[in-house]
Amino acid sequence: IAITVAALALYIAFTVAVTEWRTHFRREMNELDSRANTRAIDSLLNYETVKYFGNEGWEARRYDDSLQRWERAAVKSQTSLSALNIGQSAIIAVAVTLIMWRATVGVAEGRMTIGDLVLVNAFMIQLYIPLNFLGVIYREIKQALADMERLFGLIDEHREVQDAPGAPPLAIAGAEVRFEDVDFGYEPDRQILHGVSFVIPAGGNVAVVGPSGSGKSTLARLLYRFYDVTGGRIAIDGQDLRGVTQESLRAAIGIVPQDTVLFNDSIEYNIAYGRPGATRDEIVAAAKLAQIHDFVSGLPQGYATPVGERGLKLSGGEKQRVAIARAILKDPRILIFDEATSALDSRSEKAIQAELKLIARNRTTLTIAHRLSTIVDADEILVLDAGRIVERGRHAALIAANGAYARMWRLQQWWGHHRWLGGPRVPLLETLVDSADDGRAIGPLVELEFAMQ
């Protein structure tokens, strides 16, 4: 009995201790496996950049280094598993040997019979086989838990933006949008918006311009409620966005983003993503409004043409027109144009601009633009700088005010004429025009602009 109890206690203690010890190797192996897969996927998705710089060998070495580290961790995990198995088997084997030796001595001394020896052996088999089975089960459960730790982490992750308990769906009447003294920052120590207030009347069109990093695209993200404001509020028809369901809010908004990412599927699928279940005629009608139907019809596979990973088989302008068609098909009450024609040539831009104005009619529209010529008809133009509205008004009034907007307008007009006339290159001015549209940054060059004319 003493041998049995001692073996049982030693087996349990050894199994628990070694299993806990080797779980570290399993976690490390899983982490390195995930890291290797991430590097492989990242390299494949950005294969064009890899080829641009001729870094195929570098990427291969990075992936090989990740696999080697995973291999070492996998060997440690398997070696520790073998050590656990050997230890468990050794404990059982030693215990059975000692008990059978004691029984054999008893038979030799006449205290036990051969039948008693067989009975003891049967008892040992009935005890240690289930014990070994339980040890294996415990080991497998701990290993499975280590493998699923990432899954459990995702389950425990709390969403940053959640619907309020019992939040009703958004009730759209005229679709008036209000930003009321909105403050926001992605990080507590880096505020992006400072007291931004404006109104987009029902069916109206408000345009936002400003330098990169001024917070223009942040307005669109807040309107979609990807983030909650840190101060003030955003309301649609008087309803605070934090008090309605996200599903109903996003169903009422359509967006044409500057950077369009498409699914690795057909053109028809990507257009129909705006409203799953749309008929073929509706998809074609949206494509015609987006000025892409003729292009698609001329392809050998037509609307069944695959677009590749992230739409890599289409040009930037073609992807943008697919995004426009997708937004048209959704038929939302509120539209956001985030540089909707930035990847188009001048002829296509003029053709689509007319269609966009037709689409935006009777819809509340927020237009984010760098090309000022595309927003001259806006009901109100906001000039955003460092998260603050520094100017606002209609195009003519802002030109007359001779402020930041007027400087931006003059420079863009001059630059367009300069390029059209084939004028001499001005490296410093060209760099500023291509990299920034901040009126303050280019202000010192305004006099140079007129002098060169």
C-alpha positions as CSV (number, residue, x, y, z in Angstrom):
1,I,0.0,0.0,0.0
2,A,2.8,2.4,0.9
3,I,4.5,1.8,-2.5
4,T,1.1,2.4,-4.3
5,V,0.4,5.6,-2.5
6,A,3.9,6.9,-2.9
7,A,3.9,6.1,-6.7
8,L,0.5,7.7,-7.1
9,A,1.6,10.9,-5.4
10,L,4.9,11.1,-7.2
11,Y,3.2,10.5,-10.6
12,I,0.6,13.3,-10.0
13,A,3.3,15.7,-8.8
14,F,5.7,14.9,-11.7
15,T,2.9,15.2,-14.3
16,V,1.7,18.6,-13.0
17,A,5.2,20.1,-12.5
18,V,6.6,19.0,-15.9
19,T,3.4,19.9,-17.8
20,E,3.5,23.4,-16.3
21,W,7.2,23.7,-17.2
22,R,6.8,22.6,-20.8
23,T,3.8,24.9,-21.5
24,H,6.3,27.8,-21.8
25,F,7.9,26.0,-24.8
26,R,4.5,25.5,-26.4
27,R,3.6,29.1,-26.0
28,E,6.9,30.2,-27.5
29,M,6.4,27.8,-30.4
30,N,2.9,29.2,-31.1
31,E,4.2,32.8,-30.9
32,L,7.0,32.1,-33.3
33,D,4.7,30.2,-35.7
34,S,2.3,33.2,-35.8
35,R,5.2,35.6,-36.4
36,A,6.6,33.6,-39.3
37,N,3.2,33.4,-40.9
38,T,2.7,37.1,-40.4
39,R,6.0,37.9,-42.1
40,A,5.2,35.6,-45.0
41,I,1.8,37.1,-45.6
42,D,3.2,40.6,-45.3
43,S,5.8,39.9,-47.9
44,L,3.3,38.3,-50.3
45,L,0.8,41.1,-50.0
46,N,3.5,43.7,-50.6
47,Y,5.3,41.7,-53.3
48,E,5.4,44.7,-55.6
49,T,7.4,46.7,-53.1
50,V,9.7,43.8,-52.5
51,K,10.4,43.6,-56.2
52,Y,10.7,47.4,-56.6
53,F,13.7,47.3,-54.2
54,G,15.1,43.9,-55.2
55,N,14.7,42.6,-51.6
56,E,13.6,39.0,-52.4
57,G,16.7,37.6,-50.8
58,W,16.2,39.8,-47.7
59,E,12.6,38.7,-47.3
60,A,13.6,35.1,-47.7
61,R,16.3,35.3,-45.1
62,R,13.8,37.0,-42.7
63,Y,11.3,34.2,-43.2
64,D,14.0,31.6,-42.9
65,D,15.2,33.2,-39.6
66,S,11.7,33.1,-38.2
67,L,11.3,29.4,-39.2
68,Q,14.6,28.5,-37.6
69,R,13.5,30.0,-34.3
70,W,10.2,28.3,-34.6
71,E,12.0,25.0,-35.3
72,R,14.2,25.4,-32.2
73,A,11.1,26.1,-30.0
74,A,9.2,23.1,-31.6
75,V,12.2,20.8,-30.8
76,K,12.2,22.0,-27.2
77,S,8.5,21.4,-26.9
78,Q,8.7,17.9,-28.4
79,T,11.8,17.0,-26.3
80,S,10.0,18.1,-23.1
81,L,7.0,16.1,-24.1
82,S,9.2,13.0,-24.6
83,A,10.8,13.6,-21.1
84,L,7.3,13.8,-19.6
85,N,6.3,10.5,-21.2
86,I,9.5,8.8,-20.1
87,G,9.1,10.0,-16.6
88,Q,5.5,8.9,-16.3
89,S,6.3,5.5,-17.7
90,A,9.4,5.2,-15.4
91,I,7.3,5.9,-12.3
92,I,4.7,3.4,-13.1
93,A,7.3,0.8,-14.2
94,V,9.3,1.2,-10.9
95,A,6.1,1.0,-8.8
96,V,4.8,-2.1,-10.5
97,T,8.3,-3.7,-10.2
98,L,8.6,-3.0,-6.5
99,I,5.0,-4.3,-5.8
100,M,5.5,-7.5,-7.8
101,W,8.9,-8.0,-6.1
102,R,7.2,-7.7,-2.7
103,A,4.5,-10.1,-3.8
104,T,7.1,-12.6,-5.1
105,V,8.9,-12.5,-1.8
106,G,5.7,-13.2,0.0
107,V,5.0,-16.2,-2.2
108,A,8.6,-17.5,-1.6
109,E,8.2,-17.1,2.2
110,G,4.8,-18.9,2.1
111,R,2.8,-15.9,3.2
112,M,1.1,-15.6,-0.2
113,T,-0.1,-18.0,-2.8
114,I,0.4,-17.9,-6.6
115,G,-3.2,-16.8,-6.9
116,D,-2.5,-13.8,-4.6
117,L,0.4,-12.9,-6.9
118,V,-1.9,-12.9,-10.0
119,L,-4.5,-10.9,-8.1
120,V,-1.9,-8.2,-7.1
121,N,-0.8,-8.0,-10.7
122,A,-4.4,-7.5,-11.9
123,F,-4.9,-4.8,-9.3
124,M,-1.8,-3.0,-10.5
125,I,-2.9,-3.1,-14.1
126,Q,-6.4,-1.8,-13.2
127,L,-4.8,1.1,-11.2
128,Y,-1.9,2.3,-13.4
129,I,-3.5,2.0,-16.9
130,P,-6.3,4.5,-16.0
131,L,-3.7,6.6,-14.1
132,N,-1.5,6.8,-17.2
133,F,-4.6,7.7,-19.3
134,L,-5.5,10.5,-16.9
135,G,-1.9,11.8,-17.1
136,V,-2.1,11.9,-20.9
137,I,-5.5,13.7,-20.8
138,Y,-4.2,16.3,-18.4
139,R,-1.2,16.9,-20.6
140,E,-3.3,17.3,-23.8
141,I,-5.8,19.7,-22.1
142,K,-2.9,22.0,-20.9
143,Q,-1.4,21.9,-24.4
144,A,-4.8,22.7,-26.0
145,L,-5.3,25.6,-23.6
146,A,-1.9,27.0,-24.5
147,D,-2.8,26.7,-28.2
148,M,-6.1,28.5,-27.7
149,E,-4.7,31.4,-25.5
150,R,-4.9,33.8,-28.5
151,L,-8.5,32.8,-29.1
152,F,-9.4,33.4,-25.5
153,G,-7.6,36.8,-25.6
154,L,-9.7,37.8,-28.5
155,I,-12.9,36.7,-26.7
156,D,-11.9,38.7,-23.6
157,E,-11.1,41.8,-25.7
158,H,-13.6,44.6,-25.2
159,R,-14.7,46.7,-28.1
160,E,-13.7,50.3,-27.9
161,V,-17.0,51.4,-29.3
162,Q,-20.1,49.7,-28.1
163,D,-23.8,50.3,-28.5
164,A,-25.5,51.7,-25.4
165,P,-27.8,49.2,-23.7
166,G,-31.2,49.3,-25.4
167,A,-30.0,51.8,-28.1
168,P,-32.6,52.3,-30.8
169,P,-31.9,52.4,-34.5
170,L,-31.1,55.7,-36.1
171,A,-34.3,57.4,-37.4
172,I,-33.5,59.3,-40.5
173,A,-35.7,62.3,-41.5
174,G,-33.8,64.9,-43.4
175,A,-30.3,63.6,-42.5
176,E,-28.9,66.8,-41.0
177,V,-25.4,66.3,-39.6
178,R,-24.1,68.4,-36.7
179,F,-20.6,68.5,-35.2
180,E,-20.9,70.4,-31.9
181,D,-17.7,71.5,-30.3
182,V,-16.0,68.1,-31.1
183,D,-12.7,67.2,-29.4
184,F,-10.9,64.0,-30.3
185,G,-7.5,62.3,-30.1
186,Y,-6.4,58.8,-31.0
187,E,-4.1,58.9,-28.0
188,P,-4.6,60.8,-24.8
189,D,-1.5,62.9,-25.3
190,R,-2.1,63.7,-29.0
191,Q,-5.3,65.5,-29.7
192,I,-6.4,65.7,-33.3
193,L,-9.5,67.9,-33.2
194,H,-10.1,71.0,-31.1
195,G,-13.6,72.3,-30.7
196,V,-14.8,71.6,-34.3
197,S,-18.3,72.8,-34.9
198,F,-20.3,72.9,-38.2
199,V,-23.6,71.8,-39.7
200,I,-24.3,70.0,-42.9
201,P,-27.9,70.8,-43.7
202,A,-30.2,68.1,-44.9
203,G,-29.4,67.6,-48.6
204,G,-26.5,70.1,-48.3
205,N,-22.8,69.7,-49.3
206,V,-20.0,70.8,-47.0
207,A,-16.4,70.5,-48.1
208,V,-13.3,70.2,-45.9
209,V,-9.9,71.2,-47.1
210,G,-6.6,71.5,-45.3
211,P,-3.0,70.1,-45.1
212,S,-2.3,66.4,-44.4
213,G,-2.7,65.6,-40.8
214,S,-5.1,68.4,-40.1
215,G,-7.9,65.9,-39.2
216,K,-10.0,65.8,-42.4
217,S,-10.3,62.0,-42.6
218,T,-10.8,61.8,-38.8
219,L,-14.2,63.6,-39.4
220,A,-15.3,60.7,-41.6
221,R,-14.2,58.1,-39.1
222,L,-16.0,59.8,-36.3
223,L,-19.2,60.1,-38.4
224,Y,-19.0,56.4,-39.0
225,R,-18.4,56.0,-35.3
226,F,-15.3,54.0,-35.6
227,Y,-14.3,56.0,-32.6
228,D,-16.2,58.0,-30.0
229,V,-15.6,61.7,-29.6
230,T,-13.7,62.7,-26.4
231,G,-15.6,66.0,-26.1
232,G,-18.7,67.5,-27.6
233,R,-21.1,65.4,-29.8
234,I,-22.0,64.4,-33.3
235,A,-25.7,64.2,-34.1
236,I,-27.8,63.2,-37.1
237,D,-31.3,64.7,-37.1
238,G,-30.7,65.6,-33.5
239,Q,-29.8,62.1,-32.4
240,D,-26.4,61.7,-30.7
241,L,-24.5,58.9,-32.5
242,R,-23.6,57.4,-29.2
243,G,-27.2,56.8,-28.5
244,V,-28.1,54.8,-31.6
245,T,-27.0,51.4,-32.9
246,Q,-23.9,51.3,-35.0
247,E,-25.5,49.0,-37.6
248,S,-28.3,51.5,-38.4
249,L,-25.8,54.4,-38.4
250,R,-23.5,52.8,-40.9
251,A,-26.4,51.6,-43.1
252,A,-27.3,55.3,-43.6
253,I,-23.8,56.4,-44.7
254,G,-21.9,55.7,-47.9
255,I,-18.3,56.5,-48.5
256,V,-15.9,56.7,-51.5
257,P,-12.5,56.4,-49.8
258,Q,-9.2,57.8,-51.2
259,D,-7.5,54.4,-50.8
260,T,-9.8,51.8,-52.2
261,V,-9.1,48.2,-51.2
262,L,-11.1,45.5,-53.1
263,F,-11.8,41.9,-52.3
264,N,-10.0,39.2,-54.2
265,D,-13.1,38.4,-56.3
266,S,-14.8,39.6,-59.4
267,I,-15.7,43.2,-60.3
268,E,-19.4,42.3,-60.0
269,Y,-18.9,41.0,-56.4
270,N,-17.0,44.2,-55.4
271,I,-19.6,46.5,-56.8
272,A,-22.4,44.4,-55.3
273,Y,-20.7,44.6,-51.9
274,G,-22.4,48.0,-51.5
275,R,-25.8,46.2,-51.3
276,P,-25.6,42.4,-51.2
277,G,-28.5,40.9,-53.0
278,A,-28.7,43.6,-55.7
279,T,-29.8,42.5,-59.1
280,R,-27.5,42.5,-62.1
281,D,-29.4,45.4,-63.7
282,E,-28.8,47.5,-60.6
283,I,-25.1,46.7,-60.5
284,V,-24.8,47.6,-64.2
285,A,-26.7,50.9,-63.6
286,A,-24.3,51.8,-60.8
287,A,-21.3,51.0,-63.0
288,K,-22.6,53.2,-65.7
289,L,-23.1,56.1,-63.3
290,A,-19.5,55.6,-62.1
291,Q,-18.2,55.6,-65.7
292,I,-16.8,52.1,-65.5
293,H,-19.3,50.1,-67.5
294,D,-17.7,50.5,-70.9
295,F,-14.3,49.5,-69.4
296,V,-15.8,46.4,-67.8
297,S,-17.8,45.4,-70.9
298,G,-14.6,45.5,-72.9
299,L,-12.9,42.9,-70.7
300,P,-12.9,39.2,-71.9
301,Q,-14.7,38.1,-68.7
302,G,-16.7,41.2,-68.3
303,Y,-18.1,41.7,-64.8
304,A,-16.7,38.3,-63.8
305,T,-13.1,39.6,-64.1
306,P,-11.1,38.9,-60.9
307,V,-9.5,42.0,-59.5
308,G,-6.7,40.2,-57.6
309,E,-5.4,40.8,-54.0
310,R,-6.6,44.2,-52.8
311,G,-7.5,45.0,-56.4
312,L,-3.9,44.9,-57.7
313,K,-5.1,43.9,-61.2
314,L,-6.9,47.3,-61.6
315,S,-5.4,50.7,-61.9
316,G,-5.9,53.3,-59.2
317,G,-8.5,55.1,-61.3
318,E,-10.4,51.8,-62.0
319,K,-10.4,50.9,-58.4
320,Q,-11.8,54.3,-57.4
321,R,-14.6,54.0,-60.0
322,V,-15.5,50.6,-58.6
323,A,-15.7,52.3,-55.1
324,I,-17.9,55.0,-56.5
325,A,-20.2,52.4,-58.1
326,R,-20.3,50.5,-54.8
327,A,-21.4,53.7,-52.9
328,I,-24.0,54.4,-55.6
329,L,-25.5,51.0,-55.2
330,K,-25.7,51.3,-51.5
331,D,-28.0,54.4,-52.0
332,P,-27.3,56.0,-48.6
333,R,-28.9,59.2,-47.2
334,I,-25.5,60.5,-46.2
335,L,-22.4,60.5,-48.5
336,I,-18.8,61.0,-47.8
337,F,-16.4,61.7,-50.6
338,D,-12.8,61.3,-49.3
339,E,-10.8,62.5,-52.3
340,A,-13.1,60.4,-54.5
341,T,-11.5,61.3,-57.8
342,S,-7.8,61.7,-56.7
343,A,-6.7,58.7,-58.8
344,L,-8.5,59.8,-62.0
345,D,-7.2,61.6,-65.0
346,S,-8.6,65.1,-65.8
347,R,-11.0,63.9,-68.4
348,S,-12.4,61.0,-66.3
349,E,-12.6,63.3,-63.3
350,K,-14.7,65.9,-65.1
351,A,-17.1,63.2,-66.4
352,I,-17.4,61.6,-62.9
353,Q,-17.8,65.0,-61.1
354,A,-21.0,65.6,-63.0
355,E,-22.3,62.2,-62.0
356,L,-21.2,62.7,-58.4
357,K,-23.2,66.0,-58.2
358,L,-26.2,64.1,-59.6
359,I,-25.8,61.3,-57.1
360,A,-25.3,63.8,-54.2
361,R,-28.5,65.7,-55.1
362,N,-30.9,65.6,-52.1
363,R,-28.3,63.7,-50.1
364,T,-26.3,65.1,-47.2
365,T,-22.7,65.2,-48.4
366,L,-19.4,65.6,-46.7
367,T,-16.6,66.2,-49.3
368,I,-12.9,65.9,-48.3
369,A,-10.8,67.4,-51.0
370,H,-7.3,68.5,-51.9
371,R,-8.2,69.7,-55.4
372,L,-10.1,72.9,-54.7
373,S,-11.6,73.0,-58.2
374,T,-13.8,70.0,-57.3
375,I,-15.5,71.8,-54.4
376,V,-16.3,75.3,-55.8
377,D,-20.0,74.6,-55.8
378,A,-20.1,73.4,-52.1
379,D,-22.6,75.1,-49.8
380,E,-19.9,75.7,-47.3
381,I,-16.1,75.2,-47.4
382,L,-14.2,74.5,-44.1
383,V,-10.5,75.1,-44.0
384,L,-9.1,72.8,-41.3
385,D,-5.6,73.4,-39.9
386,A,-4.1,71.5,-36.9
387,G,-7.5,70.2,-35.9
388,R,-9.2,73.7,-35.9
389,I,-11.4,75.4,-38.4
390,V,-9.5,78.5,-39.4
391,E,-11.8,79.7,-42.2
392,R,-15.3,78.9,-43.5
393,G,-17.6,80.1,-46.1
394,R,-18.5,79.7,-49.8
395,H,-15.8,79.7,-52.5
396,A,-16.3,83.3,-53.6
397,A,-16.3,84.7,-50.1
398,L,-13.2,82.8,-49.1
399,I,-11.4,84.1,-52.3
400,A,-12.4,87.6,-51.4
401,A,-11.2,87.1,-47.8
402,N,-7.7,86.6,-49.2
403,G,-6.8,84.1,-46.5
404,A,-5.3,80.6,-46.4
405,Y,-7.9,79.3,-48.8
406,A,-7.3,82.1,-51.3
407,R,-3.5,81.4,-51.3
408,M,-4.1,77.7,-51.8
409,W,-6.5,78.5,-54.7
410,R,-4.1,80.9,-56.4
411,L,-1.2,78.4,-56.2
412,Q,-3.2,75.5,-57.5
413,Q,-4.5,77.6,-60.4
414,W,-1.0,78.9,-61.2
415,W,0.4,75.4,-61.0
416,G,-2.2,74.0,-63.3
417,H,-1.6,76.7,-65.9
418,H,2.2,76.4,-65.5
419,R,2.1,72.7,-66.2
420,W,-0.4,73.1,-69.1
421,L,1.8,75.8,-70.8
422,G,4.9,73.6,-70.3
423,G,6.7,76.2,-68.2
424,P,10.1,75.6,-66.6
425,R,10.4,73.4,-63.6
426,V,10.7,75.0,-60.2
427,P,12.0,72.2,-57.9
428,L,11.3,73.9,-54.6
429,L,7.8,75.1,-55.6
430,E,7.0,71.8,-57.2
431,T,7.9,69.9,-54.0
432,L,5.7,72.2,-51.9
433,V,2.8,71.9,-54.3
434,D,3.0,68.1,-54.5
435,S,3.6,67.5,-50.8
436,A,1.4,70.1,-49.0
437,D,-1.6,72.3,-49.5
438,D,-1.2,74.3,-46.4
439,G,-1.6,77.9,-47.2
440,R,0.8,79.0,-44.5
441,A,3.5,76.7,-45.7
442,I,3.3,78.0,-49.2
443,G,2.5,81.6,-48.4
444,P,6.1,82.9,-48.8
445,L,6.0,81.6,-52.4
446,V,2.9,83.4,-53.5
447,E,4.8,86.5,-54.6
448,L,7.1,84.2,-56.6
449,E,4.1,82.7,-58.2
450,F,2.9,86.1,-59.5
451,A,6.4,87.1,-60.5
452,M,6.8,84.1,-62.7
453,Q,3.5,84.6,-64.4
